[in-house]
Amino acid sequence: MTARRTYLFPLPEVTKPVGGVNVLLQIIEVLRREGYDAAPLYASPDYAYGFWHYTGDAFHDPALASLTNPFERRLTRVKQKLTGLLPHRKGANPLRRPGPNDVIVAPEFCLTEVARVYPHSPLVLAVQNGFGLLLARQWDKTGSVMNKVDAAFSISEACHAALRHAYPGPAERITLPVDQPGLDYTETKQRRIAYMPRKRPEQARFVADTLAALPELQGWDLTPIDRMTPEQVAATLREALIFLSFSEQEGFGLPPAEAMKAGCITIGYAGVGGEEFFDATTGIKVPDADFAALIDATRDTVTEYDRDPARLDSLRRAASAAIGAKYSRAAFETTVKTAWAGLDAALGPAETTRGSKVNHT
């Protein structure tokens, strides 16, 4: 029988939507459809991520619970406080201890600790935020973790640039799918301003409170997008005429890109990763962290739209078309397949001959 390998993705057991987890689960789904053995790997047998409709196999390995970096220690304390509140599916994740043909796909922020837990497993580095590489270096006390990486991939121009400086080995590039179901361009909008307060929460609160008090914005709703399912996010973006971007040190910055796709006038920060799509042709970008400029730009945009919406409607139509063309589902699936062919080749042949342990869906 032809030797096979399984790609296992250690994922954090989070209690709120995380864009990076959504992306990795989508990559797993594409790989499984293409005939690869791939699955998420959690620390708990009953954990289920509740913010993406993943229906394939998932496994658990208690060894992941021993991660000891500062981020994980903080998560452990939070999880202890939230006992009984974590999403779960009782006993649904069978035990899986990685074997010789299991490849670990490690997110960059926990690379050092994953490499410690699985010192003998082939390792693929998944870079969804170049700033996470700084954490990997901070926690790499021996300075050798990058020598353990067999191959890598990134999901944006900013991530790929950071990866080139950190890792000299084989590196592939995947294009993110912004064109999600429900994010269709919407012509008729409500007088609503949506924003995500997770990044720069103090700024988000101040900006929202200030805008709500401006006479020019009376009659406008300010809607925070927080702890929503993908369907709820899409519905909010379809309704909102304006989206405020508080992006900060992003690998890509999905929220403003998704807002553009849904036809929102997007105002705010590119957050480094968003520089590849956020410019004067797709939105109203303001200098990073300049919340006063963000308030002024929002007030001016509302005033202009009420006076004559033609220019701004043209801007949001063009932005939606540009995002949809560059970051389509087809482009995502094509680049995942191309990237994995390269990663698979870089890893070389599987070590032993055995059948698959993962059922494809």
PyMOL commands that set and color helices and strands:
alter all, ss='L'
color gray80, all
select helices_A, chain A and resi 19-33+62-66+70-81+108-117+130-139+145-148+157-166+201-213+215-217+230-239+254-261+273-276+291-307+310-326+329-347
alter helices_A, ss='H'
color red, helices_A
select strands_A, chain A and resi 6-10+37-42+59-60+102-107+123-127+151-154+171-173+190-195+221-224+240-246+265-269+284-285
alter strands_A, ss='S'
color yellow, strands_A
deselect
rebuild
show_as cartoon
